[in-house]
Amino acid sequence: MIELAISSWTVHGALGAPWYEPDEDGVMVNSAQSKPAELNLLELPAFIAAEDIKLLEICNFHMPSIDDSYLVQLRANIEAAGVTLVNFLIDTGNLSAADDAVWRRDIEAAKRWQRIACKLGAKGVRLDCGTDAPSPAAIQRSCDALRELADFGAELGLHTTTENWRATSVESDNLLRIMDGVGRSLQLCVDFGNAAKTADKYTTMRALLPRATSLHCKGIFDGDALDVAEFRHALSLVRDADFSGHVALICDGTDDEWRKVLVLKEHVERELMRAS
């Protein structure tokens, strides 16, 4: 069954375009040039529930605090809104790093975020495969890291998703090689925008969609106008792949995000959900 979701990235601008990172003492510090926020993360679950969207993804860099008191409050707000935190997106580190110290550090950092995801009641986490060029050695490092993290996540009751993203895995052949090499049951998020960074967006999507369990569904806007023909073609590939999973509606850019997301929602409901 196809269900709609919202990522905190969907409303990055409304959140004030923050980018929180832990300092040396573990305090979350906003390292971005932020703009005035219209919405805060604690309000997001009720905000999406008002649009009858009940699945949420949260980017780790949108967490203004990782104190237990904040995590308890955020989880309570998620549950009170009748929303499920379907994925916690860990957007940090390099799981294909050649340097042993960096590689080990970034695996351990991912584990800390997995523990935080567990405290928030998340069903799973999304990890990317790494930022090194996809040499055989980098692919092996990525496989080894993801295997360890998938096993650690399973101990916490979390599924592990990866994505066509960043240098090691943006190309479908490399990503599928990594997924097969991990030897664990990884889920797969197919990101429309990242597929467009390859030589052929639609060839990439066709290769990945048969294994997809979720989508980052992005449309191409020229100002306020969606390229409807392009978006409908991308959705037709999803339909042809008999996709069943959650569709996170995402608008790149920080201007008029929510209006554009509602445009995407209308097309996804018509092209995928009414047909499913």
N, C-alpha and C positions, 0 to 999 in steps of 0.2 A: 504494500500500500504506500502511495506517495503522500508525504506530509510536508507542510511548509515549515520553514525555520527562519530565524533571524540570527545573524552573527552580530556581535558587538561592533565588528568592523563596518557593518551596514550603516551604523549611526556614529561612525568615528567623528564626523564633524559636529554632530549634535552633542556628543560627549565632551567637546572642546578640543578634539584632535590631540589627546594626551598620549604620552608614551612613557609609562612608568617602568622603572627598572630598580632593582635593589642596589643600594650602595654597599659599602664595605661592612656596615653594621646590619644589613638586611632590611633597612628602612626603604620603603618604596618612594622613589624620587622621580618627579616628572621631568624627563630630559628633553621634551619636545617644546617647540614654540607654539603654545596653545592659544586657542581663541576662546571667547566666552562660551561657557557650556550652557546648553538649553536643557540638558538631561543628565542625570547621573546614573551610575551603574545600578544602584539600588532601586531606581525607578524603572529600569528597563523591563523586568519581567511583567509588571502590570501594564506597561505601555504596549508591549507586543500582544499580550492577552486581550487587550481591548480591540485588536484587529483580528481576533480569533486565531492567532498564531501561538501555538503552544510548545514549540521546540526552540531552544536557545543554544547558541554557541558563544562562548566568551573567550576573547584573546587574553593571554596572560598579561600582556603589556597594558591592558585596560584596568587592571586591578590596582586601585589606589592604595590598598593596604593588604597585607597578608597576615595581620594579627588575627588571632582566633576569634576575637569579639566581632570583627568585621566579617569574617567568613561565616560565622553563625548567623549574623543579620542578613547577609546576602542569600544564604541558603533558605532562611525563613521566608524572605520575600519571593524567592523563586517558587517555593512550595505553596505559599499563600495565593499566588497568582494562578495556580494550577498549571505551571510551566515545568517542563523537563529540561534540565541541562544535558543535552544530548552529547555534546563534545566540548571539551576544554582545549583550546588551541595553544599549543606551546610553540611560540615563535622566537626561539632563542637557541643559540649554540650551533655547533657544526658537528654532526654525527659522522661525517666522513673525513674528519681531520687526520692528517698524517702524523702530526705531533702527538705522541702518547699522552703527554700531560694535558694538552688542550682537549683531546678526545675524552679522556677520563673525567676531566672537570665538567665537560658539557653533558656527559651521560649522568653524572651525579646531580647536576643542576636540573636536568629533565626529571629525575626521580623526585626531587623536592617539589616540582610543579605537579607531578602525578599525585603526591600525597595531598597537596592543596586541592586538586580536583576531587579527590576522594572526600575530603572534608566538606566540599560544596555539594556533594551528592551527585556528581557528574556520572553519566553512564560510561564515558570513555574520554580519551584524549586523542588529539591529532598531532603527530610529529612529522616533520619533514625529514628527508633523507640526508641532507647535508649541503654544503656550499662549495666543496671542491669540485674541480672538473671531473667528469665521470670516467676516470681511468679504472682498470681492473682493481687496483689497490684501493681506490676510494670507494668503489662499489662494495668490495669486501668489508671495509671498515663500517660502511653504512649497514650492511647486513648484520654484522656482529653486534653493533650498537642497538639496532632495532629489535633483534632477537632478545637481548638482555632486557630492554625496556618493555617489550611485550610480555615477557615472563614476569617482570616486576609488577606491571600493571595488572596482570591476571591475578596475582596474589592479593591485590587491592580490590579486585572485582571490577576492573576497568577494561573495556575493549581498547584496542589500539588501531588507529586509523593513520594512514599516510596520504600523501597528496602529490600531484604533479606540480612541483614547485621547486624553486632554487636550482642551482646549477647541476647537482648530482642527479636529479630525477625529473627535470622539466621535460625531457624527451621520453616518450612512451616506452621505447625499447629498454632504456636504462631503468626506468621505474619498475617495469614488469620483471626485469632481471633481478632487481633488488627484492621485490615482493616474493618471488619464487625462492630466492637464496636465503631469506630469513627462516623459512621452514616453520612459520607460525601462521595462524589464521588472521592475517591483517585485513582490516577493512580499507576501503579506498574512497577518498574524496576526489572527484574530478572537477577541477576549476576551469571554467570557460575562459577566463581572462588569461590564465597561465598557458592554456592550450594555444591561445592566440600568439604567444611569444615563440612558438615553434615555427618550422618552415610551412606547415599546413595545419591550421587549427582543426579542421574537420577530420583529417586523417588521424591526428592525435586523439581526438575525441572518439572516433570509431574504434581505435585500438584499446582504449581504456574503459569505455562505458560498459562493456559486458561484465566487468569486474567491479563496477562502481556500487557503493553502498550509500553514498551521499554526493551532493553536488554543491559547488559554489557557483550559483547561477547568476551570471553577470550579462547585462545587455550593453550595447554600444549606443551612447547618446551623443547627438550633435546639438549642443546646447540643451534645450528641454525636450528635444524630439528623439524618441527611440528609433533605431534602425529596425523596424518591425520585420522586414523580410529576412534580415540576417538572424534575428533572434528566433523567429519561427523555424528557420532552417536548423539552427542549433538544437531547438527543442524537438524537431522531427528526428534527429539522431538519437536523442534520449528515448523517445517513444519507440523507435525501431530496435533499440537494444533491450526493450522490455524491462526498463529500469524500475526498481522498487526500492524506495528509501526516502531519505529526507532531502528537501531542496531548500538550501539556504539562499534567500534572495539578497543580493549584494549589489550595491551601486558604488563603483569607484568614484573617487572625488568626494568633496565635502559640501557641495552646494545643492540645496533643495533635495537632500537625499531621500527623505521619506516619500515625497510625492513621486519620485522616480521609482522607488521600490514598489509602490502601489500599482504603478503601470506594469512592472514586471509581474507582480502577483496576478493581475488580471489575465495576462497572457499565459502564465503557467497554469492557472486554474482551467482556462479554456482548452489549451493544447494538450495538457498532460492529465490533469485530475479528472476532468469530465469524461475523458476518453478511457480512463483506467478502471 
